[in-house]
Structures are given as C-alpha cells and as structure tokens.
Amino acid sequence: MAKLPRRKCANKECRQWFHPIREGQIVCSYQCASAVGKE
C-alpha cells in the first residue's frame, strides 16, 4: 500500500502536518481527536 499524502491536523489549535495511518484520518493524535470531537 502506498503511503498516504501528508495532511494538516483538523484541530484548530494544532494544525501540524502529519502522515495519516488510516484512511479518512483527519487529526494527528488522540488529544486532537478529543478536541475536535468536543467542537
């Protein structure tokens, strides 16, 4: 499987570049996922 292209984290406070591990991943970490989920 080819490596997915880099994305910017969906968390407005983070916005770091990261390489997604899973299809459809929009955040770089569990902390950012928690923050985005609360929005």
Biopython code that builds the backbone (N, CA, C, O; Angstrom):
import numpy as np
from Bio.PDB.StructureBuilder import StructureBuilder

atoms = [
    (1, "MET", "N", (0.840, -1.189, 0.000)),
    (1, "MET", "CA", (0.000, 0.000, 0.000)),
    (1, "MET", "C", (0.883, 1.249, 0.000)),
    (1, "MET", "O", (1.860, 1.332, 0.745)),
    (2, "ALA", "N", (0.536, 2.191, -0.821)),
    (2, "ALA", "CA", (1.299, 3.435, -0.892)),
    (2, "ALA", "C", (1.041, 4.282, 0.346)),
    (2, "ALA", "O", (-0.033, 4.225, 0.946)),
    (3, "LYS", "N", (2.037, 5.060, 0.711)),
    (3, "LYS", "CA", (1.896, 5.944, 1.870)),
    (3, "LYS", "C", (0.924, 7.067, 1.519)),
    (3, "LYS", "O", (1.016, 7.664, 0.446)),
    (4, "LEU", "N", (-0.003, 7.350, 2.425)),
    (4, "LEU", "CA", (-0.965, 8.422, 2.181)),
    (4, "LEU", "C", (-0.254, 9.774, 2.237)),
    (4, "LEU", "O", (0.710, 9.929, 2.987)),
    (5, "PRO", "N", (-0.714, 10.753, 1.456)),
    (5, "PRO", "CA", (-0.066, 12.072, 1.463)),
    (5, "PRO", "C", (-0.243, 12.774, 2.806)),
    (5, "PRO", "O", (-1.165, 12.480, 3.566)),
    (6, "ARG", "N", (0.659, 13.703, 3.074)),
    (6, "ARG", "CA", (0.585, 14.456, 4.331)),
    (6, "ARG", "C", (-0.695, 15.269, 4.385)),
    (6, "ARG", "O", (-1.228, 15.696, 3.362)),
    (7, "ARG", "N", (-1.179, 15.474, 5.617)),
    (7, "ARG", "CA", (-2.367, 16.302, 5.848)),
    (7, "ARG", "C", (-2.089, 17.237, 6.999)),
    (7, "ARG", "O", (-1.176, 17.015, 7.795)),
    (8, "LYS", "N", (-2.892, 18.294, 7.079)),
    (8, "LYS", "CA", (-2.838, 19.189, 8.237)),
    (8, "LYS", "C", (-3.887, 18.742, 9.233)),
    (8, "LYS", "O", (-5.001, 18.377, 8.858)),
    (9, "CYS", "N", (-3.527, 18.773, 10.499)),
    (9, "CYS", "CA", (-4.433, 18.365, 11.568)),
    (9, "CYS", "C", (-5.680, 19.256, 11.567)),
    (9, "CYS", "O", (-5.583, 20.467, 11.367)),
    (10, "ALA", "N", (-6.853, 18.648, 11.794)),
    (10, "ALA", "CA", (-8.119, 19.387, 11.788)),
    (10, "ALA", "C", (-8.326, 20.202, 13.064)),
    (10, "ALA", "O", (-9.203, 21.065, 13.110)),
    (11, "ASN", "N", (-7.529, 19.938, 14.096)),
    (11, "ASN", "CA", (-7.634, 20.687, 15.349)),
    (11, "ASN", "C", (-7.107, 22.104, 15.122)),
    (11, "ASN", "O", (-5.963, 22.284, 14.706)),
    (12, "LYS", "N", (-7.941, 23.104, 15.394)),
    (12, "LYS", "CA", (-7.562, 24.496, 15.100)),
    (12, "LYS", "C", (-6.377, 24.984, 15.926)),
    (12, "LYS", "O", (-5.652, 25.876, 15.484)),
    (13, "GLU", "N", (-6.160, 24.415, 17.130)),
    (13, "GLU", "CA", (-5.020, 24.836, 17.945)),
    (13, "GLU", "C", (-3.724, 24.157, 17.516)),
    (13, "GLU", "O", (-2.642, 24.642, 17.848)),
    (14, "CYS", "N", (-3.806, 23.058, 16.794)),
    (14, "CYS", "CA", (-2.616, 22.275, 16.441)),
    (14, "CYS", "C", (-2.136, 22.610, 15.019)),
    (14, "CYS", "O", (-1.087, 23.230, 14.842)),
    (15, "ARG", "N", (-2.902, 22.200, 14.030)),
    (15, "ARG", "CA", (-2.625, 22.448, 12.602)),
    (15, "ARG", "C", (-1.244, 21.961, 12.152)),
    (15, "ARG", "O", (-0.666, 22.541, 11.233)),
    (16, "GLN", "N", (-0.702, 20.906, 12.780)),
    (16, "GLN", "CA", (0.587, 20.355, 12.367)),
    (16, "GLN", "C", (0.400, 19.438, 11.164)),
    (16, "GLN", "O", (-0.678, 18.880, 10.957)),
    (17, "TRP", "N", (1.463, 19.290, 10.373)),
    (17, "TRP", "CA", (1.455, 18.332, 9.278)),
    (17, "TRP", "C", (1.702, 16.949, 9.852)),
    (17, "TRP", "O", (2.519, 16.792, 10.759)),
    (18, "PHE", "N", (1.002, 15.938, 9.331)),
    (18, "PHE", "CA", (1.215, 14.559, 9.772)),
    (18, "PHE", "C", (0.922, 13.605, 8.622)),
    (18, "PHE", "O", (0.237, 13.962, 7.664)),
    (19, "HIS", "N", (1.450, 12.384, 8.729)),
    (19, "HIS", "CA", (1.181, 11.340, 7.747)),
    (19, "HIS", "C", (0.067, 10.455, 8.292)),
    (19, "HIS", "O", (0.272, 9.768, 9.293)),
    (20, "PRO", "N", (-1.115, 10.451, 7.659)),
    (20, "PRO", "CA", (-2.218, 9.617, 8.155)),
    (20, "PRO", "C", (-1.862, 8.128, 8.092)),
    (20, "PRO", "O", (-1.244, 7.666, 7.134)),
    (21, "ILE", "N", (-2.262, 7.394, 9.122)),
    (21, "ILE", "CA", (-2.035, 5.950, 9.170)),
    (21, "ILE", "C", (-3.245, 5.220, 8.601)),
    (21, "ILE", "O", (-3.101, 4.198, 7.930)),
    (22, "ARG", "N", (-4.442, 5.749, 8.872)),
    (22, "ARG", "CA", (-5.687, 5.133, 8.414)),
    (22, "ARG", "C", (-6.367, 6.008, 7.363)),
    (22, "ARG", "O", (-6.153, 7.220, 7.312)),
    (23, "GLU", "N", (-7.184, 5.379, 6.532)),
    (23, "GLU", "CA", (-7.980, 6.108, 5.534)),
    (23, "GLU", "C", (-8.974, 7.007, 6.263)),
    (23, "GLU", "O", (-9.656, 6.550, 7.180)),
    (24, "GLY", "N", (-9.068, 8.264, 5.875)),
    (24, "GLY", "CA", (-10.023, 9.179, 6.487)),
    (24, "GLY", "C", (-9.564, 9.806, 7.787)),
    (24, "GLY", "O", (-10.361, 10.457, 8.464)),
    (25, "GLN", "N", (-8.304, 9.630, 8.160)),
    (25, "GLN", "CA", (-7.785, 10.216, 9.403)),
    (25, "GLN", "C", (-7.607, 11.723, 9.205)),
    (25, "GLN", "O", (-6.973, 12.157, 8.244)),
    (26, "ILE", "N", (-8.178, 12.527, 10.132)),
    (26, "ILE", "CA", (-8.125, 13.985, 9.966)),
    (26, "ILE", "C", (-7.339, 14.681, 11.067)),
    (26, "ILE", "O", (-7.070, 15.878, 10.967)),
    (27, "VAL", "N", (-6.962, 13.948, 12.124)),
    (27, "VAL", "CA", (-6.213, 14.542, 13.232)),
    (27, "VAL", "C", (-4.931, 13.760, 13.464)),
    (27, "VAL", "O", (-4.825, 12.599, 13.066)),
    (28, "CYS", "N", (-3.949, 14.399, 14.113)),
    (28, "CYS", "CA", (-2.633, 13.782, 14.274)),
    (28, "CYS", "C", (-2.504, 12.933, 15.531)),
    (28, "CYS", "O", (-1.618, 12.080, 15.599)),
    (29, "SER", "N", (-3.366, 13.141, 16.535)),
    (29, "SER", "CA", (-3.212, 12.416, 17.798)),
    (29, "SER", "C", (-4.560, 12.259, 18.497)),
    (29, "SER", "O", (-5.564, 12.837, 18.081)),
    (30, "TYR", "N", (-4.558, 11.458, 19.577)),
    (30, "TYR", "CA", (-5.778, 11.258, 20.365)),
    (30, "TYR", "C", (-6.218, 12.550, 21.045)),
    (30, "TYR", "O", (-7.416, 12.800, 21.181)),
    (31, "GLN", "N", (-5.267, 13.367, 21.470)),
    (31, "GLN", "CA", (-5.612, 14.634, 22.118)),
    (31, "GLN", "C", (-6.342, 15.552, 21.132)),
    (31, "GLN", "O", (-7.323, 16.199, 21.498)),
    (32, "CYS", "N", (-5.873, 15.606, 19.905)),
    (32, "CYS", "CA", (-6.522, 16.443, 18.893)),
    (32, "CYS", "C", (-7.889, 15.868, 18.515)),
    (32, "CYS", "O", (-8.829, 16.624, 18.267)),
    (33, "ALA", "N", (-8.007, 14.548, 18.471)),
    (33, "ALA", "CA", (-9.294, 13.920, 18.167)),
    (33, "ALA", "C", (-10.315, 14.265, 19.242)),
    (33, "ALA", "O", (-11.481, 14.513, 18.936)),
    (34, "SER", "N", (-9.884, 14.281, 20.493)),
    (34, "SER", "CA", (-10.770, 14.637, 21.598)),
    (34, "SER", "C", (-11.224, 16.088, 21.469)),
    (34, "SER", "O", (-12.399, 16.393, 21.673)),
    (35, "ALA", "N", (-10.294, 16.984, 21.130)),
    (35, "ALA", "CA", (-10.624, 18.402, 20.985)),
    (35, "ALA", "C", (-11.591, 18.619, 19.818)),
    (35, "ALA", "O", (-12.535, 19.401, 19.937)),
    (36, "VAL", "N", (-11.366, 17.938, 18.700)),
    (36, "VAL", "CA", (-12.234, 18.087, 17.531)),
    (36, "VAL", "C", (-13.612, 17.495, 17.831)),
    (36, "VAL", "O", (-14.624, 18.035, 17.384)),
    (37, "GLY", "N", (-13.663, 16.401, 18.575)),
    (37, "GLY", "CA", (-14.929, 15.771, 18.930)),
    (37, "GLY", "C", (-15.792, 16.642, 19.820)),
    (37, "GLY", "O", (-17.018, 16.542, 19.781)),
    (38, "LYS", "N", (-15.169, 17.497, 20.625)),
    (38, "LYS", "CA", (-15.907, 18.385, 21.525)),
    (38, "LYS", "C", (-16.462, 19.607, 20.807)),
    (38, "LYS", "O", (-17.344, 20.281, 21.340)),
    (39, "GLU", "N", (-15.971, 19.906, 19.618)),
    (39, "GLU", "CA", (-16.428, 21.086, 18.866)),
    (39, "GLU", "C", (-17.831, 20.888, 18.337)),
    (39, "GLU", "O", (-18.375, 21.777, 17.682)),
]
sb = StructureBuilder()
sb.init_structure("model")
sb.init_model(0)
sb.init_chain("A")
sb.init_seg("    ")
for serial, (resi, resn, name, xyz) in enumerate(atoms, 1):
    if name == "N":
        sb.init_residue(resn, " ", resi, " ")
    sb.init_atom(name, np.array(xyz, "f"), 0.0, 1.0, " ", f" {name:<3s}", serial, name[0])
structure = sb.get_structure()
